Amino acid sequence: MRLLREAGEVVVPAHPPSAEQLLQACASGRHDVVVAQLTDHFDEELLATARIRGVSNYAVGHDNVSVPAATRRGILVGNTPGVLTDATADLALLLILATARRCVEADAFVRAGRFDGWRPELLLGADVSGATLGLAGFGRIARATAERALGFGMDVRYWARRGPVPEAELGALAGRVRHASWDEVVRESDFLSLHVPLSPGTHHLVDAATLRAMKPTACLINTARGPVVDEHALVEALRTGEIAGAGLDVYEREPALADGLAELPNTTLLPHVGSATRSVRARMARLCADNAVAMATGRRPAHLVNPEAWAQAAVTPGTGLPGRG
């Protein structure tokens, strides 16, 4: 906030704006830049009337913004990449371990006073060491997850939409991970961990057919975006034993859950906390503020999602009023 206030006038609503209030604020001409969260949606309708220079997203993801529509209007879109890689990879591994070893069930068991001593078959879970981890996507977070999984003795394979990554670009992972087809990754993984951005091509990437193709002993892990999974199909697969479990940090209609998901004992459910460490959120805030200040003062942001809009903005200025923060 200090960075923003030093650069200009800052307006902080008393309450998160509704969709209509956000539309009106963007169309008013009173603001150059909007600092946004994933819960703020900038669709075609809003951007068609927006008189702003940019949207600085407090997140690495930007599926809450119609980037093509923003680009056509010369509206810059910024994000906060890089800083949350390790924190999210840590959480992916946490979900793998917690789901495999039934930690949520075990914690509730103890708190309910049901633990009356060691028993040979009490809350038996799945092995992680020696298990096969399949990664859907192989960007920064997936690679960091692979590094951690290898430390636990897992066999790691990945599927990437653009095909295998050249060995020369894999660094320390060269020779230790293997590219496979999507069908193979789905069919052979003991843990299928999702690390793809949300796009029309990845919406419901994991659907009923995918879940049927997984091992009945497999677990699904999602720290990417909720709509990558057909959540209703997932509930049914978990309920009928088509797969063994799921560890989720994101949801299809967040913050709402699909009917029945919260009641399933074979799930680990977290409230979208992949980047929720103090240091990471602080660095995200600084990047977000730096992007916003750059947009408001006519400089190119360091982390620009749509560089095409930079040239477009120069051609069609007037998407905002100079002199404001």
Contacts in CASP RR format, 6 or more apart in sequence:
PFRMAT RR
TARGET T0000
AUTHOR 0000-0000-0000
METHOD contacts of the structure
MODEL  1
MRLLREAGEVVVPAHPPSAEQLLQACASGRHDVVVAQLTDHFDEELLATA
RIRGVSNYAVGHDNVSVPAATRRGILVGNTPGVLTDATADLALLLILATA
RRCVEADAFVRAGRFDGWRPELLLGADVSGATLGLAGFGRIARATAERAL
GFGMDVRYWARRGPVPEAELGALAGRVRHASWDEVVRESDFLSLHVPLSP
GTHHLVDAATLRAMKPTACLINTARGPVVDEHALVEALRTGEIAGAGLDV
YEREPALADGLAELPNTTLLPHVGSATRSVRARMARLCADNAVAMATGRR
PAHLVNPEAWAQAAVTPGTGLPGRG
1 10 0 8 1.000
1 289 0 8 1.000
3 286 0 8 1.000
3 289 0 8 1.000
3 290 0 8 1.000
3 293 0 8 1.000
4 10 0 8 1.000
4 35 0 8 1.000
4 289 0 8 1.000
4 292 0 8 1.000
4 293 0 8 1.000
4 325 0 8 1.000
7 292 0 8 1.000
7 293 0 8 1.000
7 296 0 8 1.000
7 297 0 8 1.000
7 325 0 8 1.000
8 296 0 8 1.000
8 323 0 8 1.000
8 324 0 8 1.000
8 325 0 8 1.000
9 324 0 8 1.000
9 325 0 8 1.000
10 325 0 8 1.000
11 30 0 8 1.000
11 31 0 8 1.000
13 21 0 8 1.000
16 39 0 8 1.000
16 40 0 8 1.000
17 25 0 8 1.000
17 40 0 8 1.000
19 41 0 8 1.000
19 46 0 8 1.000
22 34 0 8 1.000
22 40 0 8 1.000
22 41 0 8 1.000
22 42 0 8 1.000
22 46 0 8 1.000
23 45 0 8 1.000
23 46 0 8 1.000
23 49 0 8 1.000
25 31 0 8 1.000
25 34 0 8 1.000
26 34 0 8 1.000
26 42 0 8 1.000
26 46 0 8 1.000
26 47 0 8 1.000
26 49 0 8 1.000
26 50 0 8 1.000
26 51 0 8 1.000
26 52 0 8 1.000
27 49 0 8 1.000
27 50 0 8 1.000
27 51 0 8 1.000
28 51 0 8 1.000
29 51 0 8 1.000
29 52 0 8 1.000
29 320 0 8 1.000
29 321 0 8 1.000
30 321 0 8 1.000
30 324 0 8 1.000
31 52 0 8 1.000
31 320 0 8 1.000
31 324 0 8 1.000
31 325 0 8 1.000
32 52 0 8 1.000
32 53 0 8 1.000
32 54 0 8 1.000
32 295 0 8 1.000
32 296 0 8 1.000
32 320 0 8 1.000
32 321 0 8 1.000
32 322 0 8 1.000
32 323 0 8 1.000
32 324 0 8 1.000
32 325 0 8 1.000
33 52 0 8 1.000
33 53 0 8 1.000
33 54 0 8 1.000
33 55 0 8 1.000
33 56 0 8 1.000
33 292 0 8 1.000
33 295 0 8 1.000
33 296 0 8 1.000
33 325 0 8 1.000
34 40 0 8 1.000
34 42 0 8 1.000
34 52 0 8 1.000
34 54 0 8 1.000
34 55 0 8 1.000
34 56 0 8 1.000
35 56 0 8 1.000
35 58 0 8 1.000
35 288 0 8 1.000
35 289 0 8 1.000
35 292 0 8 1.000
36 42 0 8 1.000
36 55 0 8 1.000
36 56 0 8 1.000
36 57 0 8 1.000
36 58 0 8 1.000
36 64 0 8 1.000
36 65 0 8 1.000
37 57 0 8 1.000
37 58 0 8 1.000
37 59 0 8 1.000
37 64 0 8 1.000
38 57 0 8 1.000
38 58 0 8 1.000
38 59 0 8 1.000
38 61 0 8 1.000
38 63 0 8 1.000
38 64 0 8 1.000
39 64 0 8 1.000
40 64 0 8 1.000
41 64 0 8 1.000
41 65 0 8 1.000
42 50 0 8 1.000
42 55 0 8 1.000
42 64 0 8 1.000
42 65 0 8 1.000
42 66 0 8 1.000
42 69 0 8 1.000
42 70 0 8 1.000
43 66 0 8 1.000
43 69 0 8 1.000
44 66 0 8 1.000
44 69 0 8 1.000
47 66 0 8 1.000
47 69 0 8 1.000
47 70 0 8 1.000
47 73 0 8 1.000
47 75 0 8 1.000
48 69 0 8 1.000
48 73 0 8 1.000
50 73 0 8 1.000
50 75 0 8 1.000
50 319 0 8 1.000
51 318 0 8 1.000
51 319 0 8 1.000
51 320 0 8 1.000
51 321 0 8 1.000
52 75 0 8 1.000
52 319 0 8 1.000
52 320 0 8 1.000
53 75 0 8 1.000
53 76 0 8 1.000
53 295 0 8 1.000
53 296 0 8 1.000
53 298 0 8 1.000
53 313 0 8 1.000
53 319 0 8 1.000
53 320 0 8 1.000
54 70 0 8 1.000
54 75 0 8 1.000
54 76 0 8 1.000
54 77 0 8 1.000
54 78 0 8 1.000
54 292 0 8 1.000
54 295 0 8 1.000
54 319 0 8 1.000
55 65 0 8 1.000
55 70 0 8 1.000
55 75 0 8 1.000
55 76 0 8 1.000
55 77 0 8 1.000
55 78 0 8 1.000
56 78 0 8 1.000
56 288 0 8 1.000
56 289 0 8 1.000
56 291 0 8 1.000
56 292 0 8 1.000
56 295 0 8 1.000
56 301 0 8 1.000
57 64 0 8 1.000
57 65 0 8 1.000
57 77 0 8 1.000
57 78 0 8 1.000
57 79 0 8 1.000
57 80 0 8 1.000
57 288 0 8 1.000
57 305 0 8 1.000
58 80 0 8 1.000
58 284 0 8 1.000
58 285 0 8 1.000
58 288 0 8 1.000
59 79 0 8 1.000
59 80 0 8 1.000
59 275 0 8 1.000
59 284 0 8 1.000
60 79 0 8 1.000
60 80 0 8 1.000
60 81 0 8 1.000
60 82 0 8 1.000
60 83 0 8 1.000
60 84 0 8 1.000
60 275 0 8 1.000
61 79 0 8 1.000
61 197 0 8 1.000
61 225 0 8 1.000
62 77 0 8 1.000
62 78 0 8 1.000
62 79 0 8 1.000
62 305 0 8 1.000
63 197 0 8 1.000
63 198 0 8 1.000
63 199 0 8 1.000
63 225 0 8 1.000
65 77 0 8 1.000
65 305 0 8 1.000
67 77 0 8 1.000
67 305 0 8 1.000
67 306 0 8 1.000
70 76 0 8 1.000
70 77 0 8 1.000
70 306 0 8 1.000
70 309 0 8 1.000
71 77 0 8 1.000
71 306 0 8 1.000
71 308 0 8 1.000
71 309 0 8 1.000
71 312 0 8 1.000
72 312 0 8 1.000
73 309 0 8 1.000
73 312 0 8 1.000
73 316 0 8 1.000
73 319 0 8 1.000
74 309 0 8 1.000
74 312 0 8 1.000
74 313 0 8 1.000
74 316 0 8 1.000
74 319 0 8 1.000
75 309 0 8 1.000
75 313 0 8 1.000
75 319 0 8 1.000
76 295 0 8 1.000
76 301 0 8 1.000
76 304 0 8 1.000
76 306 0 8 1.000
76 309 0 8 1.000
76 310 0 8 1.000
76 313 0 8 1.000
77 304 0 8 1.000
77 305 0 8 1.000
77 306 0 8 1.000
77 309 0 8 1.000
78 291 0 8 1.000
78 295 0 8 1.000
78 301 0 8 1.000
78 303 0 8 1.000
78 304 0 8 1.000
78 305 0 8 1.000
79 291 0 8 1.000
79 303 0 8 1.000
79 305 0 8 1.000
80 283 0 8 1.000
80 284 0 8 1.000
80 287 0 8 1.000
80 288 0 8 1.000
80 291 0 8 1.000
80 303 0 8 1.000
81 140 0 8 1.000
81 303 0 8 1.000
82 140 0 8 1.000
83 275 0 8 1.000
83 280 0 8 1.000
83 283 0 8 1.000
83 284 0 8 1.000
83 287 0 8 1.000
84 141 0 8 1.000
84 274 0 8 1.000
84 275 0 8 1.000
84 280 0 8 1.000
84 284 0 8 1.000
85 140 0 8 1.000
85 141 0 8 1.000
85 144 0 8 1.000
86 144 0 8 1.000
87 274 0 8 1.000
87 275 0 8 1.000
87 276 0 8 1.000
87 277 0 8 1.000
87 280 0 8 1.000
88 141 0 8 1.000
88 144 0 8 1.000
88 223 0 8 1.000
88 274 0 8 1.000
88 275 0 8 1.000
89 141 0 8 1.000
89 144 0 8 1.000
89 145 0 8 1.000
89 147 0 8 1.000
89 148 0 8 1.000
90 148 0 8 1.000
91 223 0 8 1.000
91 249 0 8 1.000
91 270 0 8 1.000
91 273 0 8 1.000
91 274 0 8 1.000
92 141 0 8 1.000
92 145 0 8 1.000
92 148 0 8 1.000
92 193 0 8 1.000
92 195 0 8 1.000
92 221 0 8 1.000
92 223 0 8 1.000
93 145 0 8 1.000
93 148 0 8 1.000
93 149 0 8 1.000
93 152 0 8 1.000
95 221 0 8 1.000
95 223 0 8 1.000
95 247 0 8 1.000
95 248 0 8 1.000
95 249 0 8 1.000
95 268 0 8 1.000
95 270 0 8 1.000
96 128 0 8 1.000
96 133 0 8 1.000
96 149 0 8 1.000
96 191 0 8 1.000
96 193 0 8 1.000
96 219 0 8 1.000
96 221 0 8 1.000
97 103 0 8 1.000
97 128 0 8 1.000
98 104 0 8 1.000
98 247 0 8 1.000
98 268 0 8 1.000
99 219 0 8 1.000
99 221 0 8 1.000
99 245 0 8 1.000
99 246 0 8 1.000
99 247 0 8 1.000
99 266 0 8 1.000
99 267 0 8 1.000
99 268 0 8 1.000
100 125 0 8 1.000
100 126 0 8 1.000
100 127 0 8 1.000
100 128 0 8 1.000
100 131 0 8 1.000
100 191 0 8 1.000
100 219 0 8 1.000
101 125 0 8 1.000
101 126 0 8 1.000
101 128 0 8 1.000
102 123 0 8 1.000
102 125 0 8 1.000
102 266 0 8 1.000
103 268 0 8 1.000
104 265 0 8 1.000
104 267 0 8 1.000
104 268 0 8 1.000
104 269 0 8 1.000
105 123 0 8 1.000
105 265 0 8 1.000
106 123 0 8 1.000
109 115 0 8 1.000
109 123 0 8 1.000
126 190 0 8 1.000
126 217 0 8 1.000
126 219 0 8 1.000
126 244 0 8 1.000
128 152 0 8 1.000
128 154 0 8 1.000
128 191 0 8 1.000
129 152 0 8 1.000
129 153 0 8 1.000
129 154 0 8 1.000
130 153 0 8 1.000
130 154 0 8 1.000
130 155 0 8 1.000
131 154 0 8 1.000
131 155 0 8 1.000
131 190 0 8 1.000
131 191 0 8 1.000
132 154 0 8 1.000
132 155 0 8 1.000
132 156 0 8 1.000
132 157 0 8 1.000
132 188 0 8 1.000
132 189 0 8 1.000
132 190 0 8 1.000
132 191 0 8 1.000
133 145 0 8 1.000
133 146 0 8 1.000
133 149 0 8 1.000
133 154 0 8 1.000
133 155 0 8 1.000
133 156 0 8 1.000
133 157 0 8 1.000
133 189 0 8 1.000
133 190 0 8 1.000
133 191 0 8 1.000
133 193 0 8 1.000
134 156 0 8 1.000
134 157 0 8 1.000
134 158 0 8 1.000
134 159 0 8 1.000
134 180 0 8 1.000
134 185 0 8 1.000
134 189 0 8 1.000
134 191 0 8 1.000
134 192 0 8 1.000
134 193 0 8 1.000
135 142 0 8 1.000
135 145 0 8 1.000
135 146 0 8 1.000
135 156 0 8 1.000
135 157 0 8 1.000
135 158 0 8 1.000
135 159 0 8 1.000
135 185 0 8 1.000
135 193 0 8 1.000
135 195 0 8 1.000
136 142 0 8 1.000
136 158 0 8 1.000
136 159 0 8 1.000
136 182 0 8 1.000
136 185 0 8 1.000
136 192 0 8 1.000
136 193 0 8 1.000
136 194 0 8 1.000
136 195 0 8 1.000
136 196 0 8 1.000
136 205 0 8 1.000
136 206 0 8 1.000
136 224 0 8 1.000
136 228 0 8 1.000
137 158 0 8 1.000
137 159 0 8 1.000
137 160 0 8 1.000
137 161 0 8 1.000
137 194 0 8 1.000
137 195 0 8 1.000
137 196 0 8 1.000
138 146 0 8 1.000
138 158 0 8 1.000
138 159 0 8 1.000
138 160 0 8 1.000
138 165 0 8 1.000
138 179 0 8 1.000
138 195 0 8 1.000
139 160 0 8 1.000
139 195 0 8 1.000
141 195 0 8 1.000
141 223 0 8 1.000
142 158 0 8 1.000
142 193 0 8 1.000
142 195 0 8 1.000
143 173 0 8 1.000
145 193 0 8 1.000
145 195 0 8 1.000
146 156 0 8 1.000
146 158 0 8 1.000
146 173 0 8 1.000
146 176 0 8 1.000
146 177 0 8 1.000
147 172 0 8 1.000
147 173 0 8 1.000
149 156 0 8 1.000
150 156 0 8 1.000
150 173 0 8 1.000
150 176 0 8 1.000
150 177 0 8 1.000
154 191 0 8 1.000
156 176 0 8 1.000
156 177 0 8 1.000
156 178 0 8 1.000
157 177 0 8 1.000
157 178 0 8 1.000
157 179 0 8 1.000
157 180 0 8 1.000
157 184 0 8 1.000
157 185 0 8 1.000
157 188 0 8 1.000
157 189 0 8 1.000
158 177 0 8 1.000
158 178 0 8 1.000
158 179 0 8 1.000
158 180 0 8 1.000
158 185 0 8 1.000
159 179 0 8 1.000
159 180 0 8 1.000
159 181 0 8 1.000
159 182 0 8 1.000
159 184 0 8 1.000
159 185 0 8 1.000
160 179 0 8 1.000
161 196 0 8 1.000
163 179 0 8 1.000
164 179 0 8 1.000
165 179 0 8 1.000
167 174 0 8 1.000
167 175 0 8 1.000
168 174 0 8 1.000
170 177 0 8 1.000
180 188 0 8 1.000
183 213 0 8 1.000
185 192 0 8 1.000
186 192 0 8 1.000
186 210 0 8 1.000
186 213 0 8 1.000
186 214 0 8 1.000
187 213 0 8 1.000
187 214 0 8 1.000
187 215 0 8 1.000
188 215 0 8 1.000
189 214 0 8 1.000
189 215 0 8 1.000
189 218 0 8 1.000
190 215 0 8 1.000
190 217 0 8 1.000
190 218 0 8 1.000
190 219 0 8 1.000
191 218 0 8 1.000
191 219 0 8 1.000
191 220 0 8 1.000
191 221 0 8 1.000
192 206 0 8 1.000
192 214 0 8 1.000
192 218 0 8 1.000
192 219 0 8 1.000
192 220 0 8 1.000
192 221 0 8 1.000
193 221 0 8 1.000
193 222 0 8 1.000
193 223 0 8 1.000
194 205 0 8 1.000
194 206 0 8 1.000
194 220 0 8 1.000
194 221 0 8 1.000
194 222 0 8 1.000
194 223 0 8 1.000
194 224 0 8 1.000
194 228 0 8 1.000
194 229 0 8 1.000
195 223 0 8 1.000
195 224 0 8 1.000
196 202 0 8 1.000
196 205 0 8 1.000
196 224 0 8 1.000
196 225 0 8 1.000
196 228 0 8 1.000
197 224 0 8 1.000
197 225 0 8 1.000
198 224 0 8 1.000
198 225 0 8 1.000
198 226 0 8 1.000
198 227 0 8 1.000
198 228 0 8 1.000
202 225 0 8 1.000
202 228 0 8 1.000
203 227 0 8 1.000
203 228 0 8 1.000
204 227 0 8 1.000
204 228 0 8 1.000
204 229 0 8 1.000
204 230 0 8 1.000
205 228 0 8 1.000
205 229 0 8 1.000
206 220 0 8 1.000
206 222 0 8 1.000
206 228 0 8 1.000
206 229 0 8 1.000
206 230 0 8 1.000
206 233 0 8 1.000
206 234 0 8 1.000
207 230 0 8 1.000
207 233 0 8 1.000
208 230 0 8 1.000
208 233 0 8 1.000
208 236 0 8 1.000
208 237 0 8 1.000
211 220 0 8 1.000
211 233 0 8 1.000
211 234 0 8 1.000
211 237 0 8 1.000
211 242 0 8 1.000
211 243 0 8 1.000
212 237 0 8 1.000
212 242 0 8 1.000
214 220 0 8 1.000
214 242 0 8 1.000
214 243 0 8 1.000
215 243 0 8 1.000
215 244 0 8 1.000
216 241 0 8 1.000
216 242 0 8 1.000
216 243 0 8 1.000
216 244 0 8 1.000
217 244 0 8 1.000
218 243 0 8 1.000
218 244 0 8 1.000
218 245 0 8 1.000
219 243 0 8 1.000
219 244 0 8 1.000
219 245 0 8 1.000
219 246 0 8 1.000
219 247 0 8 1.000
220 229 0 8 1.000
220 234 0 8 1.000
220 243 0 8 1.000
220 245 0 8 1.000
220 246 0 8 1.000
220 247 0 8 1.000
220 248 0 8 1.000
221 246 0 8 1.000
221 247 0 8 1.000
221 248 0 8 1.000
222 228 0 8 1.000
222 229 0 8 1.000
222 246 0 8 1.000
222 247 0 8 1.000
222 248 0 8 1.000
222 249 0 8 1.000
222 250 0 8 1.000
223 249 0 8 1.000
223 250 0 8 1.000
223 274 0 8 1.000
224 250 0 8 1.000
225 250 0 8 1.000
226 248 0 8 1.000
226 250 0 8 1.000
226 251 0 8 1.000
226 252 0 8 1.000
226 254 0 8 1.000
227 252 0 8 1.000
229 248 0 8 1.000
229 252 0 8 1.000
230 252 0 8 1.000
231 251 0 8 1.000
231 252 0 8 1.000
231 253 0 8 1.000
231 257 0 8 1.000
231 258 0 8 1.000
231 261 0 8 1.000
232 258 0 8 1.000
232 259 0 8 1.000
234 246 0 8 1.000
234 258 0 8 1.000
234 261 0 8 1.000
235 258 0 8 1.000
235 259 0 8 1.000
235 260 0 8 1.000
235 261 0 8 1.000
235 264 0 8 1.000
236 242 0 8 1.000
237 243 0 8 1.000
238 245 0 8 1.000
238 246 0 8 1.000
238 261 0 8 1.000
238 264 0 8 1.000
238 266 0 8 1.000
238 267 0 8 1.000
239 260 0 8 1.000
239 264 0 8 1.000
244 266 0 8 1.000
245 266 0 8 1.000
245 267 0 8 1.000
246 266 0 8 1.000
246 267 0 8 1.000
246 268 0 8 1.000
247 267 0 8 1.000
247 268 0 8 1.000
247 269 0 8 1.000
247 270 0 8 1.000
248 267 0 8 1.000
248 268 0 8 1.000
248 269 0 8 1.000
248 270 0 8 1.000
249 270 0 8 1.000
249 271 0 8 1.000
249 272 0 8 1.000
249 273 0 8 1.000
249 274 0 8 1.000
250 272 0 8 1.000
251 257 0 8 1.000
251 258 0 8 1.000
251 272 0 8 1.000
252 258 0 8 1.000
254 272 0 8 1.000
255 271 0 8 1.000
255 272 0 8 1.000
257 269 0 8 1.000
261 267 0 8 1.000
261 269 0 8 1.000
262 269 0 8 1.000
275 281 0 8 1.000
275 284 0 8 1.000
287 302 0 8 1.000
287 303 0 8 1.000
290 301 0 8 1.000
290 302 0 8 1.000
291 301 0 8 1.000
291 302 0 8 1.000
291 303 0 8 1.000
291 304 0 8 1.000
292 325 0 8 1.000
294 300 0 8 1.000
294 301 0 8 1.000
294 302 0 8 1.000
295 301 0 8 1.000
296 323 0 8 1.000
296 324 0 8 1.000
296 325 0 8 1.000
300 310 0 8 1.000
304 310 0 8 1.000
313 319 0 8 1.000
END
